[in-house]
Amino acid sequence: MSELVLISVTGEDRPGITAAIAKLLGDHAIDILDVGQSVIHNHLSLGVLVNVPDDSERVFKELLFASHNLEISIKFSPISKESYDEWVGLQGRSRFILTLLARRIRAAHIAEVSRVVADCGLNIDNITRLSGRVPVMEEDSGVSKACVEFSLRGAADGQFREKLLAVCHELDIDVAVQEDGIYRRNRRLIAFDMDSTLIRVEVIDELAREAGVADEVSSITARAMAGELDFKESLRERVSLLKGLPESALKKVADELPLTEGVEHLFQTLNRLGYKTAIISGGFEYFGQLLSEKLGVDYVYANKLDIVDGKLTGKVRPPIVDASRKAALLEKLAQKENISLAQTIAVGDGANDLKMLDVAGLGIAFHAKPVVRESASHAISNLGLDSLLYLMGIRDRDAELK
């Protein structure tokens, strides 16, 4: 009668250990039911679930002898048929990927996130580090980044997201949870808002400074981005205050636009990997086109300022790119690229981005206003824009490949 056994191997990692164990099992024609291996700081942990035939005593003796020669530790744990059947039954349960982002990963972060996972009825199958290794003595420079990815199994209760948001707020970390389906691994189109997303300012506020109406415009901008004002009307009102501003002011503002942390690294990686990218902005096309040239963006949709005789007329040419049009443009681009909306990502910070974030396969509120952060399914509030790569499952070492 056969026996189910979990073989656990630990020790200093060296080439050939897994091959030696597998060959010995193969010599006895043993079926492997499951296998997993990880290495942390040159320390191996290998687990092999096997179905051992009647001569199991002989197999175990040979494994013990091999472990001595390989200078590793080996342990055998019998698994009951009932336990195995229960484990097999769990394989059909929902699976999720939880991504934990922080400047530096601390024990408290893992502890609190793991507690919420357990409290909400989920099991952790695997934890993987996606970010590069952090030097032990390195001070937190404010631009460091770290990420670990949890593979979860089970059905979460209805408070899972709320509990995670509370932990994020308390510990200044970001956590994203995605269903572990085929589309998560096959995103193809990423659309970005521009102002306060790709760049750290609202362009219209910068133009208002040049026109001497900064306070009036910034007040309207803040209320519009917080969702307190209709976007179209607020845009018309703000642009009307720019009437008479010389066209040369646009170039002056463009030359001084500060890029958001991580933007250049993000686009270098996306372009190298063949992703399609788009700027879909309630800002202005003039600046979107310049960013497109700098970053290598495939599509740009934004509002057009009306200019006559080298001066702004105080009007915006229709159609205005508002919240509804942003969502429609993303849908249009998905159709154009012949992909599912589930394969799209949208990133933005303002209330006028919410509809676009909602229709995308993965919608991310980036350093967003409270109303947007609370409404969006995912949020990044503590790291740069290139941390988006982690949510796509891209490791630092993958992004660095030439």
matplotlib code that plots the C-alpha trace (Angstrom):
import matplotlib.pyplot as plt

x = [0.0, 1.4, 2.1, 1.7, 4.8, 5.9, 9.7, 11.2, 14.8, 16.7, 20.3, 22.9, 22.0, 24.4, 24.0, 22.8, 20.8, 17.4, 18.7, 20.1, 16.9, 14.8, 17.0, 16.8, 13.0, 13.0, 15.1, 12.2, 9.5, 7.9, 5.2, 5.6, 2.2, 3.5, 6.8, 8.0, 11.4, 12.7, 16.1, 16.6, 20.1, 21.7, 19.5, 17.4, 13.9, 12.6, 9.3, 8.3, 4.9, 5.3, 3.3, 5.7, 5.2, 5.4, 9.2, 9.1, 11.6, 14.3, 13.5, 13.8, 17.1, 18.6, 17.3, 18.8, 22.1, 22.0, 21.2, 24.3, 26.5, 24.9, 25.2, 21.5, 18.7, 15.8, 12.4, 9.6, 6.0, 3.2, 0.1, -3.3, -5.5, -8.2, -5.9, -4.7, -8.2, -9.1, -6.1, -7.0, -10.5, -9.1, -7.4, -10.6, -11.0, -10.5, -6.9, -5.6, -2.4, -1.7, 1.0, 2.6, 4.5, 6.6, 9.8, 11.2, 9.4, 9.3, 8.2, 5.2, 4.0, 4.1, 2.5, -0.4, -1.2, -0.9, -3.2, -5.9, -5.5, -6.0, -8.9, -10.7, -10.5, -7.7, -4.6, -1.1, 0.4, 3.5, 5.4, 7.8, 10.0, 9.7, 12.0, 15.8, 17.7, 18.1, 21.6, 21.4, 22.9, 21.2, 19.3, 15.7, 16.4, 12.7, 13.1, 13.8, 11.1, 10.4, 7.7, 6.6, 3.9, 1.5, -0.3, -3.6, -6.3, -9.8, -12.9, -12.4, -15.1, -16.8, -14.5, -11.2, -10.6, -11.7, -9.4, -6.5, -7.1, -7.0, -3.6, -2.3, -3.4, -1.9, 1.5, 2.0, 2.1, 0.2, -1.6, -3.3, -5.3, -6.0, -7.7, -5.0, -6.5, -5.1, -5.7, -3.6, -0.6, -1.5, -2.1, -1.4, -2.5, -1.9, -3.6, -2.4, -3.8, -1.2, -1.5, -0.5, 0.1, 2.8, 3.9, 3.8, 1.7, -1.5, -0.5, -3.5, -2.3, 1.2, -0.4, -2.5, 0.7, 2.0, -1.3, -1.4, -4.6, -3.0, -5.2, -8.5, -7.6, -6.0, -9.1, -11.3, -8.9, -8.8, -12.6, -12.9, -10.3, -12.1, -15.3, -17.0, -17.5, -18.6, -15.4, -16.5, -17.8, -14.8, -12.5, -14.2, -14.2, -10.5, -9.5, -11.5, -9.2, -6.3, -7.6, -4.8, -1.9, 0.8, 1.4, 5.0, 4.0, 3.1, 6.6, 8.0, 5.7, 6.5, 10.3, 9.9, 7.4, 8.6, 8.2, 6.8, 9.2, 9.7, 8.1, 11.1, 12.0, 8.4, 8.1, 11.6, 10.4, 7.0, 8.3, 11.0, 8.4, 6.1, 3.1, 0.9, 0.6, -1.7, -2.1, -5.9, -6.0, -8.3, -5.2, -3.9, -2.8, 0.2, 1.8, 0.7, 2.4, 5.6, 5.5, 4.7, 7.9, 10.0, 8.6, 7.6, 3.8, 1.7, -1.5, -2.4, -5.9, -6.3, -8.1, -7.1, -6.6, -8.0, -5.2, -5.6, -2.8, -0.4, -2.7, -5.1, -8.7, -9.9, -11.8, -11.3, -12.0, -14.6, -15.0, -13.8, -12.1, -14.0, -14.7, -17.1, -14.9, -11.9, -13.7, -15.0, -11.5, -10.0, -12.7, -12.0, -8.3, -8.9, -11.0, -8.4, -5.7, -8.1, -7.8, -10.2, -10.8, -9.7, -6.2, -6.1, -4.7, -5.7, -3.9, -5.1, -5.5, -8.6, -12.4, -12.5, -10.4, -12.8, -14.9, -11.8, -10.4, -13.7, -13.8, -10.2, -9.1, -6.9, -7.7, -5.1, -5.6, -2.1, -1.3, -5.0, -7.4, -9.3, -12.5, -10.7, -8.5, -11.5, -13.5, -10.9, -10.2, -6.4, -4.2, -0.5, 0.1, 3.6, 5.9, 6.8, 4.9, 7.3, 5.9, 3.1, 5.4, 5.1, 1.3, 1.9, 4.2, 7.4, 10.4, 13.2, 15.6, 13.2, 12.9, 16.7, 17.2, 18.5]
y = [0.0, 3.4, 6.2, 10.0, 11.8, 15.4, 15.5, 18.8, 19.7, 22.6, 23.7, 25.9, 26.2, 24.6, 23.5, 19.9, 19.4, 19.4, 17.2, 14.7, 14.4, 14.2, 11.5, 9.3, 9.6, 8.9, 5.8, 4.4, 5.5, 7.8, 10.2, 13.8, 15.3, 18.8, 20.6, 24.0, 25.6, 28.9, 30.3, 33.2, 34.5, 31.2, 29.1, 26.4, 25.3, 22.5, 20.7, 17.6, 15.8, 12.2, 9.1, 6.4, 2.7, -0.3, -0.2, 3.3, 2.3, 1.7, 5.0, 6.9, 5.3, 6.3, 9.9, 10.1, 8.8, 11.3, 14.2, 13.4, 13.4, 16.7, 18.3, 19.1, 18.4, 16.3, 15.5, 13.2, 14.0, 11.5, 13.0, 11.3, 10.5, 12.7, 15.6, 15.2, 15.1, 18.2, 20.0, 19.0, 20.3, 23.7, 24.1, 25.4, 28.2, 31.8, 33.1, 36.6, 38.5, 41.0, 43.5, 45.3, 48.5, 50.6, 52.6, 49.8, 46.6, 46.2, 43.3, 45.3, 45.6, 41.9, 41.2, 43.5, 42.5, 38.8, 39.4, 40.9, 38.1, 35.5, 37.4, 37.6, 33.8, 33.7, 31.5, 32.6, 30.1, 32.1, 35.3, 36.6, 39.7, 41.7, 44.6, 44.5, 43.9, 46.9, 47.5, 46.8, 50.2, 52.4, 55.3, 55.9, 58.5, 59.1, 57.6, 54.0, 51.4, 47.9, 45.3, 41.8, 39.9, 37.5, 34.7, 34.2, 31.5, 31.5, 33.7, 37.0, 38.4, 41.7, 43.8, 42.7, 45.9, 48.2, 46.5, 46.7, 50.4, 51.0, 49.2, 51.3, 54.5, 53.5, 52.3, 54.5, 51.6, 50.7, 47.4, 46.2, 43.0, 41.6, 38.4, 36.0, 35.5, 35.4, 39.1, 40.2, 38.7, 40.0, 43.8, 45.5, 49.1, 51.7, 55.1, 57.9, 61.2, 63.9, 66.7, 65.5, 62.0, 62.1, 65.6, 66.9, 70.0, 71.1, 72.9, 75.3, 76.5, 77.2, 79.1, 81.1, 82.2, 83.6, 85.4, 86.7, 84.9, 82.0, 82.2, 82.3, 79.4, 77.1, 77.4, 76.3, 73.5, 72.1, 72.0, 70.4, 67.7, 66.9, 66.4, 69.5, 71.2, 70.0, 69.5, 71.1, 74.2, 74.6, 74.2, 76.8, 79.2, 78.7, 79.0, 82.2, 83.7, 83.1, 85.3, 87.4, 85.2, 85.1, 81.7, 82.0, 81.4, 77.8, 77.0, 78.7, 76.5, 73.4, 73.8, 73.8, 70.9, 68.5, 64.9, 62.6, 60.3, 57.1, 58.3, 57.9, 54.5, 53.3, 54.4, 53.0, 49.6, 49.7, 50.7, 48.0, 45.4, 46.5, 47.9, 50.5, 53.7, 56.7, 60.1, 60.8, 64.1, 66.9, 69.1, 70.5, 68.8, 71.1, 69.7, 66.2, 66.1, 67.4, 64.6, 62.1, 63.0, 62.9, 59.6, 57.7, 57.7, 56.1, 58.2, 61.6, 62.9, 66.2, 69.6, 72.1, 75.8, 78.3, 80.6, 83.5, 85.9, 84.4, 84.8, 82.6, 83.6, 82.2, 79.3, 75.6, 73.9, 71.2, 68.4, 68.8, 65.8, 65.2, 62.2, 60.5, 61.2, 59.8, 56.5, 56.4, 57.1, 54.2, 51.9, 53.2, 52.6, 49.0, 48.4, 49.9, 47.7, 44.7, 43.9, 43.4, 46.2, 43.7, 44.0, 47.8, 49.8, 53.4, 55.7, 59.1, 61.3, 63.4, 63.0, 63.3, 60.1, 57.9, 56.7, 55.8, 54.0, 52.1, 50.8, 49.7, 46.2, 47.7, 51.2, 52.9, 56.1, 57.6, 60.1, 60.9, 63.2, 61.4, 61.0, 59.3, 57.1, 55.9, 55.2, 53.5, 49.8, 50.3, 53.2, 54.1, 56.9, 56.4, 55.5, 56.7, 55.9, 53.1, 51.1, 50.4, 47.8, 45.7, 45.6, 44.1, 41.4, 42.9, 42.5, 45.0, 42.5, 42.1, 45.8, 46.2, 43.7, 45.2]
z = [0.0, -0.9, 1.5, 1.2, 2.6, 2.7, 2.3, 3.7, 2.9, 4.4, 4.4, 2.7, -1.0, -3.5, -7.1, -7.5, -4.3, -6.0, -8.8, -6.4, -4.4, -7.5, -9.1, -6.0, -6.1, -9.8, -9.4, -7.3, -9.9, -7.2, -8.3, -7.1, -6.2, -5.3, -5.1, -4.0, -3.4, -2.2, -1.3, 1.1, 1.6, 0.3, 2.5, 0.7, 1.7, -0.5, -0.1, -2.1, -1.6, -2.8, -3.2, -1.9, -2.8, -0.4, 0.0, 1.6, 4.4, 1.7, 0.0, 3.3, 4.2, 0.9, 1.3, 4.8, 3.4, 0.6, 2.9, 5.0, 1.9, 0.8, 4.2, 4.4, 6.8, 5.7, 7.4, 6.6, 7.5, 6.8, 5.2, 5.6, 2.6, 4.2, 4.6, 1.0, -0.4, 1.6, 0.2, -3.4, -2.8, -1.8, -5.2, -6.8, -4.3, -5.4, -5.5, -5.0, -5.3, -2.5, -3.1, -0.2, -1.0, 1.4, 1.4, 3.5, 4.5, 8.3, 10.5, 11.6, 8.0, 7.4, 10.8, 10.4, 6.8, 7.6, 10.6, 8.4, 5.8, 8.5, 10.2, 6.9, 6.2, 3.7, 3.6, 2.5, 0.0, -0.8, -0.2, -2.7, -2.7, -6.0, -5.1, -5.0, -1.8, 0.5, 2.0, 5.7, 6.8, 4.2, 5.7, 4.4, 1.7, 0.9, -2.6, -1.6, -2.4, -1.3, -2.3, -1.3, -3.0, -1.2, -3.0, -1.2, -1.3, -0.1, 0.0, 1.8, 4.0, 3.1, 5.3, 3.8, 1.8, 4.7, 7.1, 4.7, 4.2, 7.9, 8.1, 5.2, 6.9, 10.2, 8.9, 5.8, 3.4, 0.3, -0.3, -3.5, -3.9, -7.4, -8.4, -9.6, -13.1, -16.6, -17.3, -14.3, -16.1, -19.5, -19.2, -22.5, -22.3, -19.6, -19.5, -17.3, -16.2, -16.6, -14.0, -10.5, -11.9, -14.5, -13.3, -9.8, -10.5, -12.1, -15.3, -15.2, -11.8, -13.3, -16.2, -13.7, -12.0, -15.3, -15.7, -12.2, -11.2, -9.2, -6.1, -8.0, -10.3, -7.7, -5.5, -8.3, -9.3, -5.8, -5.5, -9.0, -8.3, -5.0, -6.8, -5.4, -8.8, -12.3, -14.2, -17.5, -15.9, -13.6, -16.6, -18.6, -15.6, -14.9, -18.6, -18.9, -16.3, -18.6, -21.4, -22.9, -21.7, -24.4, -26.0, -25.1, -21.4, -22.3, -23.3, -20.2, -18.0, -20.0, -19.6, -15.8, -15.4, -12.6, -13.4, -10.7, -9.0, -11.0, -14.3, -16.5, -15.2, -15.6, -19.2, -20.1, -18.8, -20.3, -23.7, -23.6, -22.8, -25.6, -23.6, -25.2, -23.2, -23.3, -21.7, -21.1, -19.4, -18.4, -18.8, -22.0, -25.2, -25.7, -22.5, -23.2, -26.5, -25.0, -22.4, -25.1, -27.0, -23.8, -22.5, -25.6, -25.1, -27.8, -27.5, -26.2, -25.5, -23.7, -23.9, -26.6, -25.6, -28.1, -29.3, -31.6, -32.7, -30.2, -27.2, -25.2, -25.9, -22.6, -24.2, -24.6, -28.0, -27.8, -27.0, -23.4, -21.9, -18.7, -16.6, -19.0, -22.0, -20.2, -19.7, -23.2, -24.6, -22.7, -24.1, -27.6, -27.2, -26.0, -29.1, -31.3, -29.8, -30.0, -26.3, -23.5, -21.0, -18.4, -19.9, -19.3, -16.4, -15.6, -13.2, -11.9, -8.9, -9.3, -9.1, -12.9, -13.2, -11.2, -14.2, -16.1, -13.1, -12.8, -16.3, -16.4, -15.6, -12.9, -11.7, -9.5, -7.5, -7.4, -4.5, -4.9, -3.2, -0.3, -2.2, -5.0, -2.8, -0.9, -4.0, -6.2, -5.9, -5.6, -4.4, -4.3, -1.9, -0.6, -3.5, -6.9, -10.1, -11.1, -8.2, -10.6, -12.1, -8.9, -9.3, -12.7, -11.1, -12.6, -10.3, -10.1, -11.7, -14.6, -15.1, -15.2, -18.0, -21.2]

ax = plt.figure().add_subplot(projection="3d")
ax.plot(x, y, z, "-o")
ax.set_aspect("equal")
plt.show()
